[in-house]
Amino acid sequence: MQPKSTKIISIILLFFMVICLSSCDKVPQVTEYCSHEVVIDKAVPATCTETGLTEGSHCSLCNTVLVKQQVIPAEGHSSEEYDFDIENHYGYCLKCGNRFTEKHDMDPETKKCSKCDFETVTPPPFPSGYITKEHTTIETEHFICEIDADTYIIDNLEYYLETLFDALEVVSGLSFNTAELGKILVEVKKAQAVDGYVSETHIAYAYFNRIVISTGDLFISGGHAIAHELSHILQNHNCGWNFRRILPEGFAVYTTYKVTKYMEENYPDIAYALEAAENNMRNEKISAEGYKELYSKPLSYWQENHLPHSMSSDYAIGFRLMKYLDSVYNDYSSWITEYQKVNPFTPDVSDDRLDIREINRVLPMTYGEYVEANFYTWLKRNEGFFEEKPDNTTDRTHLSYINIYPKYNYRLSAMCFEGFEYQDIYFNIDQLRRYITEYKGDKLGNFRFFFGALEPTTIKLYDSEGNLIAKHFSETAVGTYSLEGVGFIQFVGRGTIMRFNISGFASIE
């Protein structure tokens, strides 16, 4: 225990210490009694990569925070133009000037980046095809297809054939007779060397109830041969006599023209596979000199003779003749059934060829004695209908996506088509690449496409999974772009492609 005197001294020292401390101006006062001396805490601006602070304040006496500073998020980089890949986008910042890399800021609903053009889409359900490993038979309601091994066939061949079958009956007013004559035999032939070049369109002909056709002409390379040959079969089913030249070829080319028009309105996917209706008239050209020759002789003369200055005499005259019958008499096929009534054909006939005198009386007995004379009068007034129009286009705006195939004909040139009106359409590049490399065994070099359009055009290039690889806007309405790594492309909005080429095949580079 401390002595009493020591305790007294300790109390006195503590008293003086308290007095000293309470009078010192460097010690903060108790907060609730502080009058506060305000000190401004300056704002710190955020940068592209660093956070900032808002302006605040505190008391210099008691250190109480009077206005709390708030964190300002980093502003992030911004750019007017971005490069991008599947993961990131890249650009030069408008604020700091540095080149930067950022992860895409993807909207889960739109699947688009909020900053750049990158997006992902679900790949369109493009139709496909396959290569037959052995001789293959496909039987449908009205067809038996015997297909060579090592032949490329579209997956939905049955749908295409049966739809074309029905459409031919609609546009012609005639009916197939498969109930009595049996299913139509279609022999599909694989590619064959022609003049040293392997052609996919080397053969196409029809005889009574049988068609022999190349695989490239079977809804692949945009040819109309299958419709043409089926038109011959349709005529044979209604009257099997061989009318020789102008009448049967005219019926076939005009029916092909009509059925393609019908398909363009009702089945645009099949119409595209058959080629544009107007393209069917390219083999039917007649020059000015040719028209003079035509009008100088009666129609009966041309039933036996070739018309000079025309690409294909029988096709050219026959097409115009059938158009005349359809326009004036609203019927271009009755001559077939009417002649069958007068001179019935049966399959056991040993010689189906008609004498020229019989052929020359077919039209008058159906349409009247002036039918041939009036044909020339009508044609002189309507020659313009048959002229090829350089700016002619085909409405493909009902198509959402298509396959495109090269034409391995007697020679291979850069694949192209012309006069194509579109609305947000996708082109399948993966299937084209597979056809060229796996089926044809060709090599791809500088694989690319060129287009010419009537207006400024936006094009998007996607990989096979639907990731956007590149987006191009062409103000000049022409452009050439690489197809390296591209699965499919899209022409955005509405427009007209006047020329579209794909090249880069090793065999033509």
Residue pairs with C-beta under 8 A, 6 or more apart in sequence:
21 27
28 34
28 61
28 62
28 63
29 61
29 62
31 62
31 64
34 59
34 61
34 62
34 64
35 61
36 59
36 61
36 62
36 64
36 66
37 59
37 60
37 61
38 57
38 58
38 59
38 60
38 66
39 57
39 58
39 59
39 60
40 55
40 56
40 57
41 53
41 55
41 56
41 57
41 58
41 67
41 69
42 55
43 52
43 53
43 54
43 55
43 69
44 52
44 53
44 72
45 52
45 72
46 52
46 72
46 73
46 74
46 75
47 74
47 75
47 96
48 74
48 75
48 76
48 77
48 93
48 95
48 96
48 98
48 100
49 74
50 74
51 71
51 72
51 73
51 74
52 71
52 72
52 74
53 69
53 70
53 71
53 72
54 69
54 70
54 72
55 67
55 69
56 65
56 66
56 67
56 68
56 69
56 70
57 65
57 66
57 67
58 64
58 65
58 66
59 66
75 95
76 102
77 91
77 93
77 95
77 96
77 98
77 100
77 102
78 93
78 94
78 95
78 115
79 91
79 92
79 93
79 94
79 100
80 91
80 94
81 91
82 89
82 90
82 91
82 115
82 116
82 117
83 89
83 90
83 91
84 90
84 104
84 113
84 116
84 117
84 118
84 468
86 118
86 463
86 467
87 103
87 104
88 101
88 102
88 103
88 104
89 101
89 102
89 104
89 113
89 115
89 116
89 118
90 99
90 100
90 101
90 102
91 99
91 100
91 116
92 98
92 99
92 100
93 99
93 100
102 115
104 113
104 115
104 116
104 118
105 113
105 114
105 115
106 112
106 113
106 114
106 120
107 113
107 114
110 119
111 119
111 120
111 121
112 118
112 119
113 119
117 468
117 471
118 467
118 468
119 468
120 465
120 466
120 467
120 468
121 462
121 466
121 468
122 466
123 462
123 464
123 465
123 466
123 487
123 488
124 400
124 401
124 426
124 428
124 488
125 401
126 401
126 402
126 403
126 426
126 428
126 430
126 431
126 488
127 154
127 155
127 156
127 269
127 403
128 154
128 155
128 431
129 152
129 153
129 154
129 155
129 220
129 403
129 431
129 435
130 152
130 153
130 155
131 150
131 151
131 152
131 153
131 438
131 439
132 147
132 148
132 149
132 150
132 151
132 152
132 153
133 149
133 150
134 149
135 146
135 147
135 148
135 149
136 145
136 146
136 147
136 149
136 151
136 153
137 144
137 145
137 146
137 147
138 144
138 145
138 147
138 153
138 157
138 158
139 145
139 183
140 158
140 161
140 162
140 183
141 162
142 161
142 162
142 165
142 176
142 178
142 183
142 184
143 161
143 162
143 165
143 183
143 184
143 185
143 186
144 183
144 184
144 185
144 186
145 157
145 161
145 186
145 188
146 185
146 186
146 187
146 188
147 153
147 188
147 215
148 188
148 189
148 190
148 215
149 190
150 190
151 188
151 189
151 190
151 191
151 215
152 215
152 220
152 435
152 439
153 188
153 215
153 218
154 160
154 218
154 219
154 220
154 273
157 218
157 219
160 219
160 270
160 273
161 186
161 226
163 267
163 270
164 226
164 227
164 230
164 259
164 263
164 270
164 274
165 176
165 230
167 259
167 262
167 263
167 266
167 267
168 176
168 227
168 230
168 231
168 234
168 255
168 259
169 175
169 176
169 234
170 262
171 255
171 258
171 259
171 261
171 262
172 231
172 234
172 255
172 258
172 259
172 333
173 331
173 333
173 334
174 234
174 235
174 237
174 238
174 333
174 336
174 337
175 237
175 238
176 184
176 233
176 234
176 237
177 237
177 238
178 184
178 237
181 209
181 237
181 347
182 209
184 209
184 210
184 211
184 230
184 233
185 209
185 210
185 211
186 210
186 211
186 213
187 210
187 211
187 212
187 213
188 213
188 214
188 215
188 218
189 202
189 203
189 212
189 213
189 214
189 215
190 215
191 198
191 199
191 200
191 202
191 214
191 215
191 216
191 408
192 198
192 199
192 202
192 203
192 214
193 199
194 202
194 410
195 410
197 410
197 411
197 412
198 408
198 440
199 214
199 216
199 408
199 409
199 410
200 214
200 215
200 216
200 217
200 220
200 221
200 407
200 408
200 409
201 214
201 216
201 217
201 221
201 223
201 225
201 407
201 408
201 409
202 214
202 410
203 212
203 213
203 214
204 211
204 212
204 213
204 214
204 217
204 225
204 226
204 228
204 229
205 211
205 212
205 213
205 229
206 212
206 229
206 230
206 232
206 233
206 236
208 233
208 236
208 240
208 347
209 233
209 236
209 237
211 226
211 229
211 230
211 233
213 225
213 226
213 229
214 225
216 223
216 405
216 407
216 408
216 409
217 223
217 225
217 226
218 226
219 226
219 270
219 273
219 274
220 273
220 405
221 405
221 406
221 407
221 408
221 409
222 272
222 273
222 274
222 275
222 405
222 407
222 417
223 274
223 275
223 407
224 256
224 260
224 274
224 275
224 279
224 280
226 274
227 255
227 256
227 259
227 260
227 274
228 252
228 253
228 256
229 252
231 251
231 252
231 255
231 256
231 259
232 248
232 252
234 255
235 248
235 251
235 252
235 336
238 333
238 336
238 337
238 340
239 336
239 337
239 339
239 340
239 345
240 345
240 346
240 347
240 349
240 352
241 339
241 340
241 343
241 345
241 352
241 354
242 248
242 352
242 353
242 354
243 354
243 359
243 362
244 303
244 353
244 354
244 356
244 359
245 303
245 304
245 313
245 314
245 318
246 299
246 302
246 303
246 314
246 317
246 318
246 321
247 303
247 318
247 321
247 335
247 359
247 362
248 318
249 312
249 314
249 315
249 318
250 314
250 315
250 317
250 318
250 319
250 320
250 321
250 322
251 318
251 322
251 332
251 333
251 336
253 280
253 283
253 284
253 315
253 318
253 319
253 322
254 318
254 319
254 322
254 323
254 326
254 332
255 322
255 333
256 274
256 280
257 277
257 280
257 281
257 319
258 326
259 274
260 271
260 274
260 275
260 276
260 277
260 280
261 277
263 270
263 271
263 274
264 271
264 276
264 277
264 394
264 395
268 396
268 398
268 399
269 399
269 402
271 277
272 396
272 399
272 402
276 394
276 419
277 394
278 388
278 389
278 392
278 394
278 419
281 319
281 386
281 388
282 311
282 388
283 311
283 312
283 315
283 316
284 310
284 311
284 312
284 315
284 316
284 319
284 320
284 386
285 310
285 311
285 316
285 386
285 388
286 294
286 307
286 309
286 310
286 316
286 320
286 386
287 309
287 310
288 309
289 308
289 309
290 307
290 308
290 309
290 310
290 316
291 383
293 307
293 308
293 309
294 302
294 307
294 317
294 376
295 376
295 380
297 305
298 372
299 317
299 321
299 372
299 375
299 376
300 356
300 360
300 372
302 313
302 317
303 356
303 359
303 360
304 356
306 313
307 313
307 316
307 317
310 316
310 317
319 386
320 375
320 379
320 386
321 375
322 332
323 332
323 382
323 385
323 386
324 375
324 378
324 379
324 382
325 331
325 332
325 335
325 367
325 371
326 332
327 378
327 382
328 374
328 378
329 367
334 366
334 367
335 362
335 363
335 366
335 367
338 362
338 365
338 366
339 362
339 365
339 366
342 365
343 358
345 352
363 371
363 372
364 371
364 372
391 419
391 498
392 419
393 419
393 420
393 421
393 496
393 498
394 419
394 420
394 421
395 421
396 402
396 420
396 421
396 422
396 425
397 421
397 422
397 423
397 494
398 423
399 422
399 425
400 424
400 425
400 426
401 425
401 426
401 427
401 428
401 488
402 425
402 426
402 427
402 428
403 428
403 431
403 432
404 415
404 417
404 427
404 428
404 429
404 432
404 502
405 415
405 432
405 435
406 412
406 415
406 432
406 435
406 436
406 502
406 505
407 413
407 415
408 440
412 505
412 507
412 508
413 508
414 501
414 502
414 503
414 505
414 508
415 501
415 502
415 503
416 499
416 500
416 501
416 502
417 497
417 500
418 497
418 498
418 499
418 500
419 496
419 497
419 498
420 496
420 497
420 498
420 500
421 494
421 495
421 496
421 497
422 491
422 494
422 495
422 496
422 497
423 493
423 494
424 490
424 491
424 492
424 493
424 494
425 490
425 491
426 488
426 489
426 490
427 488
427 489
427 490
427 491
428 488
429 483
429 486
429 487
429 488
429 489
430 464
430 487
430 488
432 502
433 444
433 447
433 483
436 442
436 444
436 505
437 443
437 444
442 505
442 506
442 507
443 505
443 506
443 507
444 504
444 505
444 506
445 504
445 505
445 506
445 509
446 482
446 503
446 504
446 509
447 482
447 483
447 484
447 502
447 503
447 504
448 480
448 481
448 482
448 483
448 502
448 503
448 504
449 480
449 481
449 483
449 489
449 500
449 501
449 502
449 503
450 478
450 479
450 480
450 499
450 500
450 501
450 503
451 457
451 459
451 478
451 479
451 497
451 499
451 500
451 501
452 477
452 478
452 497
452 498
452 499
452 500
453 474
453 477
453 478
453 495
453 496
453 497
453 498
454 477
454 495
454 496
454 498
455 477
455 495
455 496
456 473
456 474
456 475
456 476
456 477
457 473
457 474
457 477
457 479
457 491
457 492
457 495
458 471
458 472
458 473
458 474
458 491
458 492
458 493
459 471
459 472
459 473
459 474
459 479
459 481
459 489
459 490
459 491
459 492
460 468
460 470
460 471
460 472
460 489
460 490
460 492
461 468
461 469
461 470
461 471
461 472
461 481
461 483
461 486
461 489
462 468
462 469
462 486
462 487
462 488
462 489
462 490
463 469
463 485
463 486
463 487
464 487
464 488
465 487
466 487
469 485
469 486
470 481
472 479
472 481
483 489
483 502
483 504
491 497
503 509
